[in-house]
Amino acid sequence: MKKDFGKQTYMYPMPVLIIATYDEQGNPDAMNAAWGGIHDTNQIGICLDKSHKTTKNIAAKKAFTVSIADAAHVKECDYLGLVSGNKEPDKIKKASFSVTKSKFVDAPIINELPMALECELVEMRGDSDYIVGNIVNVCADESVLTDGKIDSSKLKPICYDPVLHNYNLLGDVVGKAFSDGKAIQ
């Protein structure tokens, strides 16, 4: 028998996304966000409150990057969600991260996180801004590639558990997409 929990924001998996921007003076900022994912073909959608420095930076610069948080940097990625860029201007440095300017959009890429989506703003909507961005480029460190493709078992992405408030590791292969279901006929 299933137990009812009422209306909740429970979804699995919830990727841990690190959103990085530059402010109008060119200073980098980053935050941890779990409410995001693919919005449409070559687009990402993320829910960010208007009060975040990152949201203001996206509105001003019309660009951002989305790095995939990984198991090797749980502490640092969590810190980026605990501390506001409105109060701590050096939070990227305090997290022991460094950045490189994207070649494709006016936003920083966090060097230590092995995968990033480089995005340009399409739209911001709603009271708690829903941000849609075109994915202009995806970059990944060679350390997470197998045969030239991103390998999640090497990337070791983490997801957020909204019920128990844990970070969980993703990565075990349990089947082959667009193939295993063919056995049922």
N, CA and C atoms as a LAMMPS dump frame, in Angstrom:
ITEM: TIMESTEP
0
ITEM: NUMBER OF ATOMS
555
ITEM: BOX BOUNDS ff ff ff
-5.0000000000000000e+02 5.0000000000000000e+02
-5.0000000000000000e+02 5.0000000000000000e+02
-5.0000000000000000e+02 5.0000000000000000e+02
ITEM: ATOMS id mol type element x y z
1 1 1 N 0.837 -1.178 0
2 1 2 C 0 0 0
3 1 3 C 0.889 1.252 0
4 2 1 N 0.487 2.247 -0.747
5 2 2 C 1.235 3.493 -0.834
6 2 3 C 0.729 4.495 0.194
7 3 1 N 1.646 5.278 0.744
8 3 2 C 1.312 6.321 1.704
9 3 3 C 1.189 7.652 0.972
10 4 1 N 0.188 8.455 1.308
11 4 2 C -0.004 9.767 0.714
12 4 3 C 0.786 10.816 1.496
13 5 1 N 1.412 11.75 0.778
14 5 2 C 2.169 12.828 1.397
15 5 3 C 1.59 14.196 1.075
16 6 1 N 0.504 14.246 0.337
17 6 2 C -0.07 15.531 -0.036
18 6 3 C 0.786 16.223 -1.084
19 7 1 N 0.492 17.489 -1.303
20 7 2 C 1.214 18.259 -2.307
21 7 3 C 2.613 18.585 -1.782
22 8 1 N 3.637 18.054 -2.445
23 8 2 C 5.026 18.246 -2.043
24 8 3 C 5.882 18.481 -3.287
25 9 1 N 7.041 19.028 -3.096
26 9 2 C 7.994 19.192 -4.204
27 9 3 C 8.999 18.048 -4.161
28 10 1 N 8.502 16.842 -4.248
29 10 2 C 9.334 15.642 -4.239
30 10 3 C 9.499 15.156 -5.678
31 11 1 N 10.734 15.071 -6.138
32 11 2 C 11.036 14.576 -7.474
33 11 3 C 12.419 13.948 -7.416
34 12 1 N 12.559 12.833 -8.084
35 12 2 C 13.852 12.134 -8.107
36 12 3 C 14.269 11.872 -9.538
37 13 1 N 15.49 12.062 -9.92
38 13 2 C 16.49 12.801 -9.148
39 13 3 C 16.33 14.3 -9.351
40 14 1 N 16.827 15.072 -8.408
41 14 2 C 16.91 16.526 -8.524
42 14 3 C 18.398 16.85 -8.658
43 15 1 N 18.841 17.205 -9.855
44 15 2 C 20.272 17.451 -10.031
45 15 3 C 20.737 18.628 -9.185
46 16 1 N 21.964 18.57 -8.742
47 16 2 C 22.559 19.696 -8.021
48 16 3 C 23.31 20.515 -9.063
49 17 1 N 22.78 21.699 -9.325
50 17 2 C 23.3 22.573 -10.357
51 17 3 C 24.01 23.758 -9.717
52 18 1 N 25.176 24.075 -10.215
53 18 2 C 25.907 25.243 -9.725
54 18 3 C 25.839 26.306 -10.816
55 19 1 N 25.095 27.37 -10.529
56 19 2 C 24.843 28.431 -11.493
57 19 3 C 25.885 29.523 -11.261
58 20 1 N 26.65 29.85 -12.306
59 20 2 C 27.711 30.858 -12.175
60 20 3 C 27.449 32.029 -13.118
61 21 1 N 27.722 33.225 -12.607
62 21 2 C 27.485 34.462 -13.359
63 21 3 C 28.583 35.459 -13.05
64 22 1 N 28.616 36.511 -13.844
65 22 2 C 29.407 37.705 -13.526
66 22 3 C 28.432 38.814 -13.168
67 23 1 N 28.843 39.68 -12.211
68 23 2 C 28.029 40.859 -11.946
69 23 3 C 28.438 41.955 -12.936
70 24 1 N 27.843 43.116 -12.817
71 24 2 C 28.093 44.186 -13.785
72 24 3 C 29.528 44.723 -13.728
73 25 1 N 30.25 44.439 -12.635
74 25 2 C 31.654 44.832 -12.537
75 25 3 C 32.597 43.703 -12.966
76 26 1 N 32.041 42.573 -13.375
77 26 2 C 32.858 41.45 -13.829
78 26 3 C 33.313 40.515 -12.727
79 27 1 N 32.727 40.627 -11.523
80 27 2 C 33.066 39.741 -10.419
81 27 3 C 32.252 38.452 -10.516
82 28 1 N 32.899 37.291 -10.362
83 28 2 C 32.165 36.03 -10.471
84 28 3 C 31.355 35.724 -9.214
85 29 1 N 30.244 35.042 -9.417
86 29 2 C 29.382 34.587 -8.332
87 29 3 C 28.842 33.221 -8.736
88 30 1 N 28.505 32.404 -7.761
89 30 2 C 27.911 31.099 -8.041
90 30 3 C 26.979 30.708 -6.911
91 31 1 N 25.97 29.91 -7.256
92 31 2 C 25.039 29.415 -6.25
93 31 3 C 24.638 27.983 -6.579
94 32 1 N 24.178 27.288 -5.57
95 32 2 C 23.698 25.917 -5.67
96 32 3 C 22.188 25.974 -5.893
97 33 1 N 21.701 25.266 -6.909
98 33 2 C 20.263 25.22 -7.18
99 33 3 C 19.869 23.792 -7.531
100 34 1 N 18.768 23.318 -6.981
101 34 2 C 18.308 21.958 -7.283
102 34 3 C 17.06 21.95 -8.15
103 35 1 N 16.385 23.08 -8.284
104 35 2 C 15.143 23.108 -9.042
105 35 3 C 15.426 23.51 -10.476
106 36 1 N 15.918 22.557 -11.26
107 36 2 C 16.209 22.847 -12.648
108 36 3 C 16.372 21.584 -13.456
109 37 1 N 16.338 21.746 -14.763
110 37 2 C 16.53 20.626 -15.664
111 37 3 C 16.313 21.057 -17.099
112 38 1 N 16.274 20.1 -17.991
113 38 2 C 16.044 20.399 -19.399
114 38 3 C 14.638 20.972 -19.552
115 39 1 N 14.544 22.095 -20.232
116 39 2 C 13.264 22.785 -20.443
117 39 3 C 12.67 22.405 -21.794
118 40 1 N 13.494 22.413 -22.819
119 40 2 C 13.082 22.102 -24.18
120 40 3 C 14.355 21.72 -24.928
121 41 1 N 14.247 21.418 -26.194
122 41 2 C 15.43 21.058 -26.974
123 41 3 C 16.481 22.157 -26.855
124 42 1 N 17.664 21.792 -26.401
125 42 2 C 18.794 22.708 -26.243
126 42 3 C 18.506 23.873 -25.299
127 43 1 N 17.601 23.662 -24.343
128 43 2 C 17.303 24.698 -23.358
129 43 3 C 17.269 24.105 -21.96
130 44 1 N 17.629 24.946 -20.991
131 44 2 C 17.566 24.569 -19.586
132 44 3 C 16.597 25.521 -18.89
133 45 1 N 15.888 25.006 -17.884
134 45 2 C 15.004 25.826 -17.068
135 45 3 C 15.397 25.681 -15.609
136 46 1 N 15.446 26.805 -14.894
137 46 2 C 15.864 26.799 -13.491
138 46 3 C 14.977 27.768 -12.716
139 47 1 N 14.522 27.367 -11.538
140 47 2 C 13.767 28.25 -10.649
141 47 3 C 14.734 28.891 -9.66
142 48 1 N 14.825 30.202 -9.709
143 48 2 C 15.676 30.962 -8.787
144 48 3 C 14.877 32.142 -8.251
145 49 1 N 14.951 32.369 -6.97
146 49 2 C 14.258 33.502 -6.372
147 49 3 C 14.908 34.81 -6.813
148 50 1 N 14.095 35.851 -6.941
149 50 2 C 14.585 37.172 -7.361
150 50 3 C 15.617 37.75 -6.402
151 51 1 N 15.621 37.314 -5.143
152 51 2 C 16.529 37.895 -4.157
153 51 3 C 17.983 37.465 -4.33
154 52 1 N 18.228 36.402 -5.094
155 52 2 C 19.6 35.916 -5.269
156 52 3 C 20.425 36.866 -6.13
157 53 1 N 21.665 37.056 -5.741
158 53 2 C 22.582 37.855 -6.553
159 53 3 C 22.71 37.24 -7.94
160 54 1 N 22.72 35.918 -8.009
161 54 2 C 22.838 35.219 -9.287
162 54 3 C 21.693 35.596 -10.224
163 55 1 N 20.465 35.669 -9.71
164 55 2 C 19.312 36.036 -10.53
165 55 3 C 19.475 37.446 -11.078
166 56 1 N 19.921 38.359 -10.231
167 56 2 C 20.149 39.745 -10.671
168 56 3 C 21.242 39.79 -11.734
169 57 1 N 22.291 38.992 -11.545
170 57 2 C 23.386 38.962 -12.519
171 57 3 C 22.913 38.413 -13.869
172 58 1 N 22.085 37.381 -13.84
173 58 2 C 21.559 36.82 -15.09
174 58 3 C 20.722 37.872 -15.819
175 59 1 N 19.903 38.608 -15.085
176 59 2 C 19.077 39.658 -15.693
177 59 3 C 19.963 40.73 -16.331
178 60 1 N 21.064 41.067 -15.684
179 60 2 C 21.947 42.12 -16.192
180 60 3 C 22.824 41.653 -17.344
181 61 1 N 23.394 40.451 -17.232
182 61 2 C 24.374 39.972 -18.21
183 61 3 C 23.775 39.11 -19.318
184 62 1 N 22.561 38.589 -19.091
185 62 2 C 21.877 37.733 -20.08
186 62 3 C 22.651 36.455 -20.385
187 63 1 N 23.448 35.978 -19.408
188 63 2 C 24.259 34.774 -19.601
189 63 3 C 24.557 34.127 -18.259
190 64 1 N 24.803 32.801 -18.298
191 64 2 C 25.163 32.057 -17.099
192 64 3 C 25.722 30.713 -17.512
193 65 1 N 26.415 30.069 -16.584
194 65 2 C 26.843 28.691 -16.807
195 65 3 C 26.204 27.817 -15.739
196 66 1 N 26.048 26.546 -16.071
197 66 2 C 25.482 25.577 -15.138
198 66 3 C 26.462 24.416 -15.06
199 67 1 N 27.164 24.33 -13.938
200 67 2 C 28.074 23.202 -13.725
201 67 3 C 27.324 22.107 -12.984
202 68 1 N 27.691 20.873 -13.276
203 68 2 C 27.086 19.727 -12.616
204 68 3 C 27.895 19.42 -11.36
205 69 1 N 27.261 19.513 -10.192
206 69 2 C 27.958 19.213 -8.94
207 69 3 C 28.336 17.738 -8.922
208 70 1 N 29.51 17.455 -8.379
209 70 2 C 29.993 16.069 -8.359
210 70 3 C 30.362 15.628 -6.952
211 71 1 N 30.54 14.33 -6.796
212 71 2 C 30.825 13.748 -5.482
213 71 3 C 32.127 14.265 -4.887
214 72 1 N 33.084 14.616 -5.715
215 72 2 C 34.376 15.096 -5.219
216 72 3 C 34.297 16.491 -4.6
217 73 1 N 33.195 17.227 -4.867
218 73 2 C 33.1 18.611 -4.393
219 73 3 C 31.8 18.888 -3.634
220 74 1 N 31.296 17.899 -2.899
221 74 2 C 30.033 18.061 -2.169
222 74 3 C 30.109 19.226 -1.192
223 75 1 N 31.142 19.282 -0.395
224 75 2 C 31.273 20.329 0.628
225 75 3 C 31.297 21.717 -0.02
226 76 1 N 32.077 21.866 -1.063
227 76 2 C 32.214 23.16 -1.727
228 76 3 C 30.895 23.579 -2.397
229 77 1 N 30.237 22.619 -3.049
230 77 2 C 28.971 22.923 -3.715
231 77 3 C 27.876 23.26 -2.707
232 78 1 N 27.849 22.563 -1.581
233 78 2 C 26.875 22.865 -0.54
234 78 3 C 27.114 24.276 0.012
235 79 1 N 28.377 24.647 0.208
236 79 2 C 28.717 25.984 0.69
237 79 3 C 28.132 27.064 -0.221
238 80 1 N 28.186 26.84 -1.529
239 80 2 C 27.664 27.829 -2.473
240 80 3 C 26.159 28.015 -2.334
241 81 1 N 25.483 27.053 -1.721
242 81 2 C 24.057 27.181 -1.452
243 81 3 C 23.743 27.73 -0.083
244 82 1 N 24.714 27.665 0.82
245 82 2 C 24.495 28.136 2.186
246 82 3 C 24.761 29.63 2.354
247 83 1 N 25.638 30.169 1.529
248 83 2 C 26.1 31.55 1.697
249 83 3 C 25.616 32.4 0.529
250 84 1 N 25.064 33.556 0.833
251 84 2 C 24.543 34.455 -0.192
252 84 3 C 25.656 35.308 -0.796
253 85 1 N 25.642 35.421 -2.11
254 85 2 C 26.561 36.325 -2.796
255 85 3 C 26.262 37.781 -2.487
256 86 1 N 25.051 38.068 -1.979
257 86 2 C 24.712 39.43 -1.561
258 86 3 C 25.49 39.823 -0.312
259 87 1 N 25.922 38.823 0.474
260 87 2 C 26.644 39.093 1.722
261 87 3 C 28.123 38.718 1.656
262 88 1 N 28.486 37.755 0.807
263 88 2 C 29.866 37.276 0.714
264 88 3 C 30.346 37.364 -0.733
265 89 1 N 31.042 38.461 -1.084
266 89 2 C 31.459 38.642 -2.474
267 89 3 C 32.537 37.65 -2.95
268 90 1 N 33.252 37.028 -2.026
269 90 2 C 34.323 36.096 -2.398
270 90 3 C 33.94 34.641 -2.158
271 91 1 N 32.666 34.316 -2.278
272 91 2 C 32.255 32.961 -1.926
273 91 3 C 32.848 31.901 -2.851
274 92 1 N 33.094 32.195 -4.114
275 92 2 C 33.739 31.217 -5.006
276 92 3 C 35.141 30.91 -4.502
277 93 1 N 35.881 31.94 -4.174
278 93 2 C 37.25 31.765 -3.662
279 93 3 C 37.233 31.028 -2.32
280 94 1 N 36.288 31.376 -1.44
281 94 2 C 36.193 30.706 -0.14
282 94 3 C 35.854 29.226 -0.288
283 95 1 N 35.171 28.875 -1.374
284 95 2 C 34.85 27.472 -1.639
285 95 3 C 36.042 26.75 -2.287
286 96 1 N 37.152 27.448 -2.437
287 96 2 C 38.371 26.908 -3.069
288 96 3 C 38.158 26.586 -4.548
289 97 1 N 37.271 27.355 -5.184
290 97 2 C 37.054 27.228 -6.618
291 97 3 C 37.729 28.391 -7.338
292 98 1 N 38.05 28.164 -8.6
293 98 2 C 38.56 29.21 -9.475
294 98 3 C 37.724 29.181 -10.75
295 99 1 N 37.775 30.254 -11.526
296 99 2 C 36.95 30.331 -12.731
297 99 3 C 37.77 30.738 -13.948
298 100 1 N 37.226 30.387 -15.103
299 100 2 C 37.725 30.819 -16.401
300 100 3 C 36.528 31.359 -17.164
301 101 1 N 36.712 32.468 -17.877
302 101 2 C 35.607 33.035 -18.654
303 101 3 C 35.255 32.097 -19.803
304 102 1 N 33.97 31.854 -19.967
305 102 2 C 33.47 31.049 -21.08
306 102 3 C 33.882 31.684 -22.404
307 103 1 N 34.165 30.853 -23.392
308 103 2 C 34.452 31.343 -24.744
309 103 3 C 33.166 31.682 -25.488
310 104 1 N 32.031 31.24 -24.964
311 104 2 C 30.772 31.346 -25.706
312 104 3 C 29.772 32.331 -25.129
313 105 1 N 29.78 32.542 -23.811
314 105 2 C 28.843 33.465 -23.168
315 105 3 C 29.597 34.285 -22.122
316 106 1 N 28.998 35.378 -21.691
317 106 2 C 29.641 36.266 -20.713
318 106 3 C 29.363 35.763 -19.295
319 107 1 N 29.982 34.625 -18.967
320 107 2 C 29.79 33.995 -17.66
321 107 3 C 31.017 33.139 -17.342
322 108 1 N 31.263 32.898 -16.05
323 108 2 C 32.426 32.094 -15.654
324 108 3 C 32.126 30.599 -15.656
325 109 1 N 33.164 29.826 -15.929
326 109 2 C 33.107 28.368 -15.793
327 109 3 C 33.946 28.01 -14.57
328 110 1 N 33.394 27.198 -13.679
329 110 2 C 34.135 26.775 -12.484
330 110 3 C 35.093 25.665 -12.903
331 111 1 N 36.379 25.937 -12.754
332 111 2 C 37.42 25.03 -13.248
333 111 3 C 37.398 23.664 -12.585
334 112 1 N 37.087 23.605 -11.319
335 112 2 C 37.178 22.359 -10.569
336 112 3 C 36.014 21.401 -10.835
337 113 1 N 34.902 21.903 -11.326
338 113 2 C 33.756 21.04 -11.644
339 113 3 C 33.898 20.602 -13.099
340 114 1 N 33.863 19.294 -13.359
341 114 2 C 34.28 18.776 -14.658
342 114 3 C 33.313 18.953 -15.834
343 115 1 N 32.091 19.422 -15.599
344 115 2 C 31.142 19.582 -16.711
345 115 3 C 30.332 20.846 -16.523
346 116 1 N 30.126 21.577 -17.63
347 116 2 C 29.326 22.804 -17.558
348 116 3 C 28.533 23.012 -18.832
349 117 1 N 27.354 23.618 -18.668
350 117 2 C 26.539 24.076 -19.777
351 117 3 C 26.687 25.583 -19.833
352 118 1 N 27.014 26.101 -21.005
353 118 2 C 27.188 27.538 -21.184
354 118 3 C 25.918 28.067 -21.839
355 119 1 N 25.249 29.018 -21.177
356 119 2 C 23.884 29.384 -21.569
357 119 3 C 23.708 30.888 -21.75
358 120 1 N 22.821 31.222 -22.691
359 120 2 C 22.393 32.603 -22.855
360 120 3 C 20.925 32.685 -22.456
361 121 1 N 20.562 33.771 -21.79
362 121 2 C 19.203 33.946 -21.288
363 121 3 C 18.197 34.052 -22.431
364 122 1 N 17.102 33.306 -22.314
365 122 2 C 15.985 33.409 -23.242
366 122 3 C 14.872 34.221 -22.588
367 123 1 N 14.514 33.836 -21.337
368 123 2 C 13.465 34.561 -20.631
369 123 3 C 13.54 34.325 -19.129
370 124 1 N 12.967 35.29 -18.401
371 124 2 C 12.779 35.188 -16.954
372 124 3 C 11.301 35.471 -16.721
373 125 1 N 10.639 34.604 -15.922
374 125 2 C 9.213 34.825 -15.695
375 125 3 C 8.796 34.386 -14.297
376 126 1 N 7.716 34.962 -13.838
377 126 2 C 7.127 34.551 -12.572
378 126 3 C 7.613 35.345 -11.383
379 127 1 N 6.877 35.199 -10.267
380 127 2 C 7.253 35.877 -9.031
381 127 3 C 8.572 35.335 -8.493
382 128 1 N 8.719 34.031 -8.497
383 128 2 C 9.993 33.396 -8.186
384 128 3 C 10.518 32.992 -9.551
385 129 1 N 11.464 33.755 -10.053
386 129 2 C 11.853 33.677 -11.461
387 129 3 C 12.13 32.273 -11.962
388 130 1 N 11.467 31.964 -13.055
389 130 2 C 11.771 30.772 -13.826
390 130 3 C 12.638 31.252 -14.975
391 131 1 N 13.846 30.769 -15.012
392 131 2 C 14.827 31.226 -15.989
393 131 3 C 14.982 30.154 -17.052
394 132 1 N 14.873 30.56 -18.303
395 132 2 C 15.087 29.668 -19.433
396 132 3 C 16.328 30.162 -20.162
397 133 1 N 17.226 29.233 -20.453
398 133 2 C 18.428 29.589 -21.18
399 133 3 C 18.676 28.656 -22.341
400 134 1 N 19.174 29.213 -23.441
401 134 2 C 19.639 28.389 -24.549
402 134 3 C 21.003 27.823 -24.182
403 135 1 N 21.181 26.544 -24.375
404 135 2 C 22.48 25.913 -24.154
405 135 3 C 23.303 26.162 -25.412
406 136 1 N 24.321 27.007 -25.281
407 136 2 C 25.162 27.397 -26.402
408 136 3 C 26.299 26.399 -26.594
409 137 1 N 26.782 25.847 -25.477
410 137 2 C 27.886 24.886 -25.522
411 137 3 C 27.862 24.049 -24.254
412 138 1 N 28.309 22.817 -24.372
413 138 2 C 28.55 21.955 -23.222
414 138 3 C 30.04 21.636 -23.251
415 139 1 N 30.71 21.822 -22.115
416 139 2 C 32.124 21.475 -22.04
417 139 3 C 32.332 20.481 -20.894
418 140 1 N 33.311 19.611 -21.086
419 140 2 C 33.609 18.602 -20.063
420 140 3 C 35.105 18.321 -20.065
421 141 1 N 35.618 18.129 -18.877
422 141 2 C 37.019 17.786 -18.71
423 141 3 C 37.285 16.392 -19.284
424 142 1 N 38.429 16.221 -19.898
425 142 2 C 38.775 14.925 -20.494
426 142 3 C 38.756 13.789 -19.471
427 143 1 N 38.934 14.127 -18.19
428 143 2 C 38.953 13.091 -17.147
429 143 3 C 37.605 12.381 -16.99
430 144 1 N 36.523 12.973 -17.505
431 144 2 C 35.206 12.35 -17.372
432 144 3 C 34.681 11.808 -18.708
433 145 1 N 35.578 11.651 -19.677
434 145 2 C 35.181 11.147 -20.991
435 145 3 C 35.577 9.689 -21.18
436 146 1 N 34.747 8.968 -21.895
437 146 2 C 35.052 7.616 -22.374
438 146 3 C 34.735 7.615 -23.859
439 147 1 N 35.709 7.284 -24.659
440 147 2 C 35.557 7.297 -26.116
441 147 3 C 35.017 8.633 -26.618
442 148 1 N 35.5 9.725 -25.997
443 148 2 C 35.119 11.069 -26.415
444 148 3 C 33.747 11.525 -25.967
445 149 1 N 33.052 10.751 -25.131
446 149 2 C 31.721 11.108 -24.65
447 149 3 C 31.722 11.22 -23.127
448 150 1 N 30.841 12.092 -22.609
449 150 2 C 30.738 12.256 -21.16
450 150 3 C 30.229 10.955 -20.56
451 151 1 N 30.943 10.482 -19.544
452 151 2 C 30.648 9.213 -18.885
453 151 3 C 30.223 9.518 -17.444
454 152 1 N 28.95 9.295 -17.137
455 152 2 C 28.441 9.641 -15.802
456 152 3 C 29.144 8.857 -14.693
457 153 1 N 29.658 7.667 -15.001
458 153 2 C 30.367 6.903 -13.965
459 153 3 C 31.697 7.565 -13.607
460 154 1 N 32.241 8.353 -14.508
461 154 2 C 33.456 9.127 -14.217
462 154 3 C 33.115 10.511 -13.671
463 155 1 N 32.043 11.099 -14.175
464 155 2 C 31.604 12.417 -13.706
465 155 3 C 31.178 12.362 -12.247
466 156 1 N 30.506 11.3 -11.86
467 156 2 C 29.982 11.111 -10.509
468 156 3 C 29.085 12.281 -10.064
469 157 1 N 28.027 12.57 -10.861
470 157 2 C 27.133 13.657 -10.487
471 157 3 C 26.345 13.321 -9.23
472 158 1 N 25.994 14.351 -8.501
473 158 2 C 25.181 14.156 -7.3
474 158 3 C 23.79 14.736 -7.545
475 159 1 N 22.833 14.218 -6.783
476 159 2 C 21.481 14.77 -6.82
477 159 3 C 21.062 15.077 -5.386
478 160 1 N 20.061 15.931 -5.29
479 160 2 C 19.534 16.352 -3.994
480 160 3 C 18.313 15.518 -3.655
481 161 1 N 18.267 15.017 -2.439
482 161 2 C 17.108 14.289 -1.928
483 161 3 C 16.261 15.298 -1.144
484 162 1 N 15.105 15.74 -1.705
485 162 2 C 14.319 16.777 -1.052
486 162 3 C 13.583 16.312 0.202
487 163 1 N 13.52 15.021 0.428
488 163 2 C 12.823 14.5 1.6
489 163 3 C 13.774 14.385 2.788
490 164 1 N 14.9 13.723 2.592
491 164 2 C 15.857 13.507 3.683
492 164 3 C 16.973 14.553 3.723
493 165 1 N 16.988 15.46 2.747
494 165 2 C 17.984 16.534 2.657
495 165 3 C 19.413 15.994 2.59
496 166 1 N 19.587 14.993 1.738
497 166 2 C 20.908 14.409 1.502
498 166 3 C 21.333 14.696 0.068
499 167 1 N 22.633 14.546 -0.182
500 167 2 C 23.155 14.506 -1.542
501 167 3 C 23.446 13.043 -1.845
502 168 1 N 22.945 12.56 -2.967
503 168 2 C 23.143 11.164 -3.351
504 168 3 C 23.951 11.097 -4.636
505 169 1 N 24.755 10.072 -4.736
506 169 2 C 25.568 9.84 -5.914
507 169 3 C 24.748 9.148 -6.994
508 170 1 N 24.865 9.621 -8.219
509 170 2 C 24.258 8.958 -9.374
510 170 3 C 25.358 8.201 -10.111
511 171 1 N 24.99 7.209 -10.9
512 171 2 C 26.028 6.615 -11.723
513 171 3 C 25.918 5.147 -12.056
514 172 1 N 25.222 4.332 -11.258
515 172 2 C 25.136 2.908 -11.571
516 172 3 C 24.293 2.681 -12.818
517 173 1 N 24.801 1.897 -13.729
518 173 2 C 24.054 1.546 -14.933
519 173 3 C 23.165 0.355 -14.604
520 174 1 N 21.863 0.487 -14.89
521 174 2 C 20.92 -0.599 -14.614
522 174 3 C 20.23 -1.099 -15.879
523 175 1 N 20.513 -0.472 -17.001
524 175 2 C 19.899 -0.903 -18.251
525 175 3 C 20.366 -0.046 -19.397
526 176 1 N 19.917 -0.386 -20.6
527 176 2 C 20.282 0.333 -21.817
528 176 3 C 19.033 0.999 -22.386
529 177 1 N 19.055 2.347 -22.467
530 177 2 C 17.921 3.102 -22.982
531 177 3 C 17.683 2.805 -24.458
532 178 1 N 16.43 2.847 -24.857
533 178 2 C 16.007 2.6 -26.236
534 178 3 C 16.377 1.214 -26.722
535 179 1 N 16.563 0.282 -25.784
536 179 2 C 16.966 -1.068 -26.142
537 179 3 C 16.288 -2.118 -25.27
538 180 1 N 16.452 -2.016 -23.941
539 180 2 C 15.971 -3.054 -23.035
540 180 3 C 14.473 -3.315 -23.165
541 181 1 N 13.685 -2.305 -23.432
542 181 2 C 12.241 -2.469 -23.55
543 181 3 C 11.812 -3.277 -24.763
544 182 1 N 12.71 -3.43 -25.723
545 182 2 C 12.394 -4.217 -26.918
546 182 3 C 12.153 -5.688 -26.589
547 183 1 N 12.594 -6.135 -25.423
548 183 2 C 12.395 -7.508 -25.01
549 183 3 C 10.937 -7.804 -24.686
550 184 1 N 10.134 -6.766 -24.482
551 184 2 C 8.699 -6.932 -24.194
552 184 3 C 7.935 -6.739 -25.488
553 185 1 N 7.31 -7.805 -25.955
554 185 2 C 6.551 -7.683 -27.209
555 185 3 C 5.351 -8.54 -27.236
